[in-house]
Amino acid sequence: MKKTLLFVFTFFGLAAVAQLTQANHAPAVGNLQYKTIQCDSTIISPGAAGAGQTWTYALNNLNTVKHYTTYASTDVTFNPANIYVGSSSTNTSYYLSSASQLQYYGGIMSINGTNITVKYGSPAIYAVYPMSLNTTTNSATSGSVNVLGQNGTFTGNCTVTADATGTLVLPAKTFTNIIRVKTVQTMTASLTGGAITATVTMENYDYYQTNASKAPIFSISSSTLASSLGGAPNEQKITTVLENYTVVSVNENEKNAIELTVFPNPTTNFINFSTASLEAVNVTAFDMTGKAVATEVIENGKSIIHTGSLGAGVYLYHVTDKNNTILTTGKFTVSK
């Protein structure tokens, strides 16, 4: 469940052989903050599988931008996940990352406007490390789901294959040493005691470069939701590219995180930011859709954001320097 669920999100360091490991594939606290931008979502096809492929894309109709952030997961609902990744309240993912595997424990996704919340008891295994060409992992999945306004349970399957390697040609840059990961998930849900059934099918193609961004440089995601309620299935196809794909690494615009104290958290009317860093000049708060809701200057290492006018919920923040380089990020909760 990507983007979702997505997914997923990593950076690689092997140049001779396209190979994925926890170090260059699994989302992790600290290598956060990247943006994707949606491009033509109807006419782009994944292209051929196998070794030595070349994929060329025009990136037509660039529009929606999503800003992804990674945190240590503290949500017991998705235990034993240790990593959270999300761009909005309807695009969240929870993972358990280890040196040997990346497991997906659920989150919230949207298919053509229909929100789906999934909590895995038996997780989807997104990677068994190391991954290289033709590596395949199959996992049987099950858990609870809320879809179409109904609660229920589901069973399903997830198959992940490193199905191709080659060269990715985009308008402003060509990427060599690409490894493509294909993920296919199916889920069959039984809702309201079996009175309603729903089937979700997802197919994702993610193109990673082993010496570039931890997020895929390019992704093609197709999802379908069908139910026994009748009517045409909800179908969605989204193609995305890293917003800064012309840069070798999206982390080039980020520095090592500074030490920052944020209090009180949770808060009601205001929240304080305090740091010894002389580089920090601004702090900006965002809601879970990525919209900036407040920006304040940091003077003498201190700043206050007044939260009385903000709705209850979780907010993200960035601390930046004079060049708008991100120094550190985090989140706070407003309670009413």
N, C-alpha and C positions, 0 to 999 in steps of 0.2 A: 504494500500500500504505500505507494511512494509519495511521492514527491515530497508530494509525496514522496511521497512516501518514499516514497521515496526514497527518496532515498538517497540516497545516499550518498556519499559525499566524501572524497578522499584524494590523497596526493601521493605520487609515486616517485621512486628514486632510482629505479633500475633502468639502464639505457640499453644494455646489450640484448636483454630478453624481456619482453613485455610480461611482467609478473606483478600480481597484487598480493600485498601482505597487510597485516593490521597497521603497520606503520604508514603505508601509503594508500590505504583503502578505507579503513574504518573511521567514522566520525569520532572526534575526540575533543574534550574540553581544551580550549586554547587555540585550536585552528578553526575558528568560527568566522563568521562574517563574510559571506560571499553572496553575490546576487546572480539570479538568472533572468533572462528576458525571453518572453515568448515570441516565436516567429511563426511562419506559415504552418498551420496545424492540419492541413487537409491533403496537400499534394506531396509531402515529403515521405519517401519510403526508406526503410533501414538500409537497403543495399545488400550486397552479397556477403555470405559468411565464408570462413576459411582464412588461410594465411595469405599475406601479401596483397590485400585488397586496397583500393583507393576509393574513397567516398567524397563526392563533391556536392556542396550545398550552397544555395544562393541566399538563404536567410531573408526571405521576403516578409513584408508586413510585420516588422518588429513592433511590439506593443508592451504588454503587461510586464512589469518588473516585480520580482519577488526577492525579498531580502531574508536570507536564511541565517539562523543563529544556533549555536550549539552550547548546551549546558550539561553539567552533571545532573542526572535525573534524581529528583527527590520525591516523585509521585509514586506512592505505594500502590496505586491502582495498577501500575504496569510493572510491578516487581516480577523478576529481578533485574529489570533494565537499569543500566547505569549511565546511559547517554540519552539526552533529548535533543531533537533537531526540529526546528519549525520556522515557518514564515508567516503564519497567521493562525487564528483560532480554529480554522477549518483545514489546516495543513500542518499536522504535527506527527512526529514519529518517535518511537522509543526503542532503543537498541541495547542489547547486552554485548559488549565488545570484549574479546579476549585475544590472546596471541594466536589461538587456533581457529576461532570462528567469529563471525558476526551474525547475531540472531536478532530478528525483528519481533518485538512484543506488542505491536499495535500502535494505535493513535487515531487521528481523525483525518478523513479525506473527503473530497467532494467529487462526485461524478455528475457533470452537467447540472450543477446546482443542488443535487441531492447529497446531503451530508451523511457519512457513515462513520460510526465509532466502533472500533474493533479492539478487543482485548484478547490476546493469545494466551492460552494455557500451554499448548504445544506450539512453540514459535516457528516462524518461517526462517530457515537458515539461508542467509543471503551470501555467505561465503565460508568456505573451508580453506584456510590458508596453508601454503601459498596457492594462488590461482594463476594458471597460465592457459595458453590456447588449448581448447577442448576439455578443460576441467569442468565437470558437471556435478552438481549437488541437488539431491531430491529430498524433500522433507514433507511429511504429513502434518497438517496443521489442524488446530481446533481451538475453540474458545467461545466468548460471548460477543454479541453484536447488537447495535442499535441502528436500524435502517428503516426508512419509510415511516418513522415515528413509532416503530415497534421494537420491543426487546426480544432477543432469542439467542440461539446457539448456532454455531456453524462448524462444518468440517471442510477440509480442502487439501490442496497440494501446492507446493512451491518448487519450481525447477529453475535453477540458475546455471547458466553455461557461459563460459568465456568462449564465444563462438567465432571470433574473428580477430585478426590483427592487420595492421596496415597503416595507411596515410589518410588523414582527414584534411580536406581542402575547404577552407572557408574564405569569404571574400577578401579579408585583410591579412590572413595568415594561413600557412600550411603546417600541420602538426604531423610529425613522423612518430614512429614507435607507439602507435595507438593499440590499445586492447579494448575490444568491445565486449560488454557483458549483457547477455539477454536474460531477463527474468520473466517467468510466466507464473502467475498465481490464479488459482480458481478457488472460490468459496461458495458453498451451498448452505444457506441459512434457513433454519426453521423458526418462524416467528409466531407469537401468540399461541404457543402450544401446538404448533403444526398447522394451524389454520391458514397460514400464508407461508409460501416459500419464496426465496429470492436467491439469485445466482449472480455473483460478481466475477468477472474475468478481467485480468489485467496483463498486459504485455509491455515490457519496457526494454528499450535498447539504450545503453549508456556507453559513451565513447570516452575513455580515459587516456590521457597521455602520462607515461610513467615518470616523467620529470617535470610535470606541470601541476595543475590544481588538484586538490583532493576531491573536489567535486568533478563530476563528468563535464568535459568541455561541451558536449552536445548530447542531447537526450531526445528520444522519441517515445512517447507514452500513450498507449491506447487502453481504454477502460470501457466496460459494458456492465450495466445493471439491468437485469430482467427479473420480473416477479410474476407470481400466479394471479396478481390483481388484474393482469391483462394490459393492453396498450403496448405501444412501441417501446422497446428497450431504451433506456438512457445510454447514449454512446458519447464518448469523448476522446478526441485525439489531440494531444498537445505536444508541440516541439519546442524545446528550449535550448538556449546557448548561454554560456557564462557571459555576463554583461561585459567583463573586462577580458574577453578571450584573446585580445591582441597582446595581452601582457603574459609573460612566461608563467608567473604565479600570481594568483589573486592576493596572496599574502605579502606581495612586495609593497603594498600600500599600508601595511600594518607593522607596528613595532612590538617589541616584547611588552607584555602587560605590566603596567605600573601597579603599585600597591594603592588601594583605595578603600576607605571606610564609608559605608552607606548605612544611615540610621535615621529614624527608627524604621524597621522593616519587618512586618507590615506597618503601614502608616495610614493616617486618615487625612491630615491637613497639609503636611509638609514632609520633605525628606532631605536630609543633609548629605553632602558629599565632601569628603576630606582626604587630601593626599599631600605627600611631601614632594611630589614631582613638580619641578619648575616648568616642565613642558606643557602640562595640562592647562588649557585655556577655556574650553567649553564643555558643557555636558548637555546632551540632548536625550529626551525621553520619547519613546515610540509606543503606540498601542500595538496590539497583536496583528493588525493588518499591515504594519510597517509605516503608518502615518505618524509624522512627528507631531507631538502634542505639547512640547515645551522645550525651550532652549535657554540656558542660563550661562553667564560668564563665570569662570572660576577665578577668584581673586585671592591671592595669598594662600592658595591651596584649598580654598573653601567655596562652596556654593550651596544654594537652597532652591529646590523646585517646590512650588506650592501645588498641592494635589487636591485641594478642596473642591475644585471644579471638575475633576476627573471622575469618571465612573469607577465603580468597584471592579477589580480585576488585576491581571498581571501586566506589567509594562516592562519594556526593554530600555536600556540606556547605553549611550556611547560617550566616552570621554575622548576628546580630540585635542591635537596640538594646533599651532598657528597655521599649519599647512593642511588642516583638516584630516590629518592622519589619525586613525583610530589607535588610542593608547590602551584602552581596556573597555570591556563591556560587561553587562550583567543584567539583572532583572530585579524589580521590586514589586510588592503587592500593595494595592490600595484597597482598604476595607472600609465599609460604611456602616 
